[in-house]
Amino acid sequence: MRKNLFLLVLTVFAFSACTSLKGDIYVNSDAAQAEANLKRIEAAIVPLEAGTAANRQSAVTSARQMITGLEREVSADIEYTAKLTAWSGRLSLIENRYSEAQRLYRQSSASSAGNIPSIILGFRLEGDPARRLEMIDKEILAMSVANLRSNPGYAEIHAERGRTLYELNRFSESAGAFDSAFSAETGTLYRDNYKAQRDNAWELRNSTGVNAGTMNMLRQDVITWNDCLTMTKTETQLLRFITGGREMQNSELFTRLTERAFIPSVQDITVSNWGNRTANINDTVTRAGAAWFIWHLYAEARADRGLLTRYSSRYAAGANPRSPVPDVPPLSPFLDSILGSVETEFLSLPDGTNFRPSQEIRASELLAILRKIDN
C-alpha cells in the first residue's frame, strides 16, 4: 500500500514537473512573441510620431486596430502589458486624445515603472520643451550611471532629446542627439524616420539672427514662392534691385520678378516652350525652380548676364547636344541654372549623379544659399 502511494506521489510530482516545464517553454515562446508584437507596434507608431507616415489617417487606423487586437489577448507578462498600454497612450496622443493618454500613462507606470515606452510617453505629455529636456537629461544620466548604453531604449530617448532640442531652436545640439540615437540603435527605424529632421537641424545650426517669421518657415517641409520672397527680402539684400529699398508687397514683387524672368513660368524642366504659362505665387518651389531663382539672382549680384548662357553654349550647341547630369535634358531652359548651381556648390547632386529637379527644396537649404550669394 505504501509502495503504491509512493508511486502515486512520484507520478504526480513528475507530471507536475512536466507541466511546469511545458509552462516554462510556453512562457519563453510567449516572451519572444511579445517582443515581436512590441517591435511591430513600434514600427507602426514611430513614423506617425516623426510625421513620416505616407498615409497618416490610414496608418493611425491600422495601428489602433493592431493594438486593440493585441489587448484582447490575455497575457501574464506584466511588463509586456505595461508596454502595450504605453504604446496605446502614445497613439492616443497622435489621435489628439490627451486625457486618455494621461490615463494610460498612469496605468502603464503603475504596472511596470521604468519601461521605455512609458518613459517616452511621459516626456511627450510634458508640454514645456525646457522642462521636457530636463526630464530627458535626467533619464539619460541615470542610464549612463547604470551603464545602460546598450539598452534598447537608449536610442529612442536620444531621438526624443533631438526632437526637443529642435523645438528649442538648439539645432547643433539637436543634430548631435539624433546622431547619438542613430549610432545606438540596432536597426534603422529611427534613422529612417528622423534623418530628415536631423539634416534640417544641421542646416539650421547657423540660423541665428533670423526673425520669428523666417524661423517658422525654416521648420516647414515645403516652401512656396510667397514664402521664398518673404524670406529673401527679410533676410537678404538681394531684391533691392527690384524694390529700391522700399517695402513692396509680395504680390507686386512676384509679378515684377516673373516679368523679368527671375521666377520661371514653369518648373517642369522637360517643357521647352512655356508659351503663355505663368507661375502662381502659391506654387511649391522645387529644386529646379530654386536653381533658376538663385542662379538669376547670382548673375544679377555679380552683374554678369553671361552666366545665364554659360553652360548651354557649351553643352547644348551643335548637332549632338548633351548634358553632364542625366536627369537634366541638354535643351532644357533650366540647364544653365542647374549646372551653374551645382558647379558653384549652391546645390548638390543628391546621389552624386542626378539632380532630382522635381523634388521640393527645404527652406533652410534655400536660405543658406541666399545668404551665400548675399555675402
C-alpha positions in Angstrom: 0.0 0.0 0.0 2.8 2.4 0.9 4.6 1.4 -2.2 1.6 2.2 -4.3 1.1 5.5 -2.5 4.8 6.4 -3.1 4.4 5.6 -6.8 1.3 7.7 -7.0 3.1 10.7 -5.3 6.1 10.2 -7.6 3.8 10.2 -10.7 2.0 13.3 -9.6 5.3 15.1 -8.9 6.7 14.0 -12.3 3.5 15.1 -14.0 3.7 18.5 -12.2 7.3 18.9 -13.2 6.5 18.2 -16.8 3.6 20.6 -16.7 5.9 23.2 -15.2 8.5 22.6 -17.8 5.9 22.8 -20.5 4.7 26.1 -18.9 8.3 27.4 -18.9 8.7 26.6 -22.6 5.4 28.2 -23.4 6.3 31.4 -21.4 9.7 31.6 -23.2 7.9 31.2 -26.6 5.3 33.7 -25.5 8.0 36.2 -24.4 9.6 36.0 -27.9 6.1 36.6 -29.5 5.5 39.5 -27.1 8.8 41.1 -28.1 7.9 40.7 -31.8 4.5 42.3 -31.1 6.1 45.3 -29.5 8.5 45.7 -32.4 5.6 45.7 -34.8 3.8 48.4 -32.8 7.0 50.5 -32.6 7.5 50.3 -36.3 3.9 51.4 -36.9 3.8 54.3 -34.4 7.3 55.9 -34.7 6.7 57.1 -38.3 3.4 58.7 -37.1 5.3 60.4 -34.3 8.0 61.6 -36.7 5.5 62.7 -39.3 6.9 60.5 -42.0 3.9 58.1 -42.4 2.8 58.0 -46.0 -1.0 57.9 -45.4 -1.4 59.3 -41.9 -5.0 58.6 -41.2 -4.8 55.1 -42.6 -1.7 54.4 -40.6 -3.3 55.6 -37.4 -6.4 53.4 -38.0 -4.1 50.4 -38.8 -2.0 51.0 -35.6 -5.1 51.3 -33.4 -6.5 48.0 -34.8 -3.2 46.3 -34.2 -3.1 47.4 -30.6 -6.8 46.6 -29.9 -6.3 43.1 -31.3 -3.3 42.5 -29.0 -5.0 44.0 -26.0 -7.7 41.3 -26.4 -5.1 38.6 -25.9 -4.7 37.8 -22.2 -1.0 37.8 -21.1 0.5 37.0 -17.7 3.6 39.1 -18.6 3.1 42.3 -16.6 5.9 44.2 -18.3 4.6 43.4 -21.8 1.1 44.5 -20.9 2.5 47.8 -19.4 4.5 48.5 -22.6 1.5 47.7 -24.7 -0.5 50.2 -22.6 2.1 52.9 -23.0 2.2 52.4 -26.8 -1.6 52.7 -26.8 -1.2 56.0 -24.9 1.3 57.3 -27.4 -1.1 56.5 -30.2 -3.8 58.3 -28.2 -1.7 61.5 -28.3 -1.5 61.2 -32.1 -5.2 60.8 -32.1 -5.5 64.0 -30.0 -6.9 62.2 -27.0 -4.8 63.8 -24.4 -6.8 62.7 -21.3 -6.8 59.1 -22.5 -3.0 59.3 -23.0 -2.6 60.5 -19.4 -4.8 57.7 -18.0 -2.8 55.1 -19.9 0.5 56.6 -18.8 -0.5 56.3 -15.2 -1.7 52.7 -15.7 1.5 51.7 -17.5 3.8 53.3 -15.0 2.0 51.8 -12.1 2.2 48.3 -13.6 5.9 48.5 -14.6 7.8 51.6 -13.6 10.7 52.5 -15.9 9.6 50.7 -19.1 10.8 52.8 -22.0 7.6 53.3 -24.0 6.0 54.7 -20.8 9.0 56.9 -20.1 8.8 58.4 -23.6 5.0 58.8 -23.2 5.8 60.8 -20.0 8.1 63.0 -22.0 5.5 63.7 -24.7 2.9 64.6 -22.1 5.1 67.4 -20.9 4.1 70.5 -23.0 7.0 72.7 -21.9 10.1 71.7 -24.0 12.5 73.1 -21.5 11.0 71.0 -18.7 10.9 68.1 -21.0 14.6 68.4 -21.8 15.3 68.3 -18.0 13.4 65.1 -17.7 15.2 63.5 -20.7 18.6 64.5 -19.5 17.9 63.1 -16.0 16.9 59.8 -17.6 20.0 59.7 -19.8 22.2 60.4 -16.8 20.6 57.6 -14.9 21.1 55.2 -17.8 24.8 56.3 -18.1 25.4 55.8 -14.4 23.9 52.3 -14.6 25.9 51.7 -17.8 22.8 51.0 -19.9 24.1 52.4 -23.2 23.3 49.1 -24.8 19.7 49.3 -23.5 17.2 49.3 -26.5 15.7 52.4 -25.1 18.9 54.4 -25.3 18.4 55.2 -29.0 14.7 56.2 -28.5 15.4 58.5 -25.6 18.2 60.3 -27.6 15.8 60.7 -30.5 13.4 62.4 -28.1 16.2 64.6 -27.0 16.9 65.5 -30.6 13.2 66.4 -31.2 13.1 68.5 -28.0 16.3 70.4 -28.7 15.0 71.1 -32.2 11.8 72.6 -30.7 14.0 74.8 -28.5 16.0 76.1 -31.6 19.2 74.5 -30.3 19.9 73.0 -33.7 23.5 72.0 -33.4 22.8 70.0 -30.2 19.7 68.5 -31.8 21.7 67.1 -34.7 24.2 65.6 -32.2 21.4 64.0 -30.2 20.0 62.4 -33.4 23.4 61.1 -34.3 23.7 59.5 -30.9 20.3 57.9 -31.4 21.3 56.5 -34.8 24.6 55.1 -33.6 22.9 53.4 -30.7 20.0 51.7 -32.4 20.4 48.1 -33.6 18.2 48.7 -36.7 17.4 51.7 -38.8 13.9 52.7 -37.6 14.9 56.0 -36.0 17.4 56.9 -38.7 14.9 56.2 -41.4 12.2 58.4 -39.7 14.3 61.2 -38.2 17.2 61.7 -40.6 15.4 64.5 -42.5 14.8 66.4 -39.2 18.4 65.7 -38.2 19.7 67.1 -41.5 17.4 70.1 -41.2 18.8 70.8 -37.7 22.3 70.6 -39.1 21.4 73.1 -41.9 19.8 75.4 -39.3 22.8 75.3 -36.9 23.9 78.7 -38.1 20.5 80.3 -38.4 20.9 82.7 -35.5 19.5 86.2 -36.1 16.6 85.3 -38.3 13.3 86.8 -37.4 10.4 84.7 -36.0 8.5 84.5 -39.3 11.6 83.1 -41.1 12.1 80.6 -38.3 8.6 79.3 -38.8 9.3 78.8 -42.5 12.5 77.0 -41.8 10.6 74.3 -40.0 8.3 73.7 -43.0 8.7 70.6 -45.2 8.0 72.7 -48.3 8.2 76.3 -49.3 6.1 78.4 -51.7 7.2 81.3 -53.9 5.4 83.5 -51.4 7.5 82.1 -48.6 10.6 82.3 -50.7 10.1 86.0 -51.4 9.3 86.8 -47.8 12.5 85.1 -46.7 14.6 86.7 -49.4 13.6 90.3 -48.8 13.6 89.8 -45.0 17.0 88.0 -44.6 19.0 89.4 -47.5 19.5 92.5 -49.7 19.2 90.5 -52.9 15.9 92.1 -54.1 16.9 95.7 -53.7 17.5 96.0 -57.4 13.7 95.5 -57.7 12.4 97.2 -54.6 14.9 100.1 -54.5 14.9 99.7 -50.7 11.2 100.4 -50.3 8.6 98.0 -48.8 6.9 96.0 -51.6 4.1 93.6 -51.2 4.9 90.0 -52.3 2.2 90.0 -55.0 3.8 93.0 -56.7 7.3 91.6 -56.2 6.3 88.3 -57.6 4.8 89.9 -60.7 7.9 92.0 -61.4 10.3 89.1 -60.8 8.2 86.9 -63.1 8.2 89.6 -65.9 12.0 89.9 -65.6 12.4 86.0 -65.7 13.8 85.7 -62.2 11.0 83.3 -61.5 10.3 80.6 -64.1 6.8 80.3 -65.5 7.1 76.5 -65.4 9.1 74.3 -63.1 8.9 71.2 -65.3 12.4 71.1 -66.8 11.2 68.9 -69.7 9.0 71.8 -71.1 11.0 73.9 -73.6 8.2 76.1 -74.8 6.5 78.0 -71.9 4.1 79.8 -74.2 1.6 81.9 -72.1 2.0 79.8 -68.9 2.5 81.8 -65.7 3.7 80.7 -62.3 1.5 81.0 -59.2 2.8 82.7 -56.1 1.4 79.8 -54.0 3.2 77.1 -56.1 5.6 74.9 -54.1 9.3 75.6 -55.0 11.1 72.6 -56.4 14.9 72.2 -56.7 14.6 73.2 -60.4 12.7 76.4 -59.5 15.1 77.2 -56.7 18.1 76.7 -59.1 16.5 79.1 -61.6 15.8 81.7 -58.9 19.2 81.6 -57.2 21.2 81.5 -60.4 19.4 84.5 -61.8 20.0 86.4 -58.5 23.6 85.3 -58.6 24.1 86.7 -62.1 22.4 89.9 -61.1 24.5 90.2 -57.9 27.7 89.7 -60.0 26.4 91.9 -62.8 27.3 89.1 -65.2 24.4 88.1 -67.5 26.7 85.8 -69.4 26.3 83.3 -66.6 22.8 82.7 -67.9 24.1 81.0 -71.1 27.5 79.8 -69.9 26.6 76.1 -70.0 24.1 75.9 -72.8 26.6 77.4 -75.2 29.0 74.6 -74.2 26.7 71.6 -73.9 23.5 72.3 -75.9 25.1 73.8 -79.0 25.9 71.8 -82.1 24.4 68.7 -83.7 24.8 66.5 -80.6 23.7 68.3 -77.5 24.5 66.6 -74.3 24.1 67.1 -70.5 26.6 66.1 -67.9 23.6 65.5 -65.5 21.5 62.5 -66.6 18.1 63.8 -65.4 18.6 67.3 -66.9 17.8 67.4 -70.7 20.5 69.3 -72.6 17.9 71.5 -74.4 16.0 72.3 -71.1 15.7 76.1 -70.3 17.0 75.1 -66.8 20.3 73.7 -68.0 22.4 76.8 -67.2 20.7 77.4 -63.8 21.1 73.8 -62.7 24.6 73.3 -63.9 25.7 76.7 -62.6 24.1 76.0 -59.1 25.8 72.6 -58.9 29.3 73.8 -60.1 29.3 76.7 -57.6 28.1 74.2 -54.9 24.9 76.1 -54.2 23.0 72.9 -54.8 24.3 69.3 -54.9 23.6 66.1 -56.8 21.8 64.1 -54.0 23.0 60.7 -55.2 26.2 62.0 -56.8 24.8 61.7 -60.3 21.2 63.1 -60.6 19.8 66.5 -59.7 16.2 65.4 -58.9 14.7 68.6 -60.3 11.1 67.9 -59.2 11.9 67.3 -55.6 10.9 70.1 -53.2 13.6 72.2 -51.6 13.8 72.8 -47.9 13.5 76.4 -46.7 16.7 76.0 -44.6 18.6 74.9 -47.6 17.4 77.8 -49.7 18.1 80.4 -47.0 21.7 79.1 -46.7 22.2 79.6 -50.4 20.7 83.0 -50.5 23.0 84.1 -47.6 26.0 82.8 -49.6 25.0 84.9 -52.6 24.2 88.0 -50.4 27.7 87.8 -48.8 
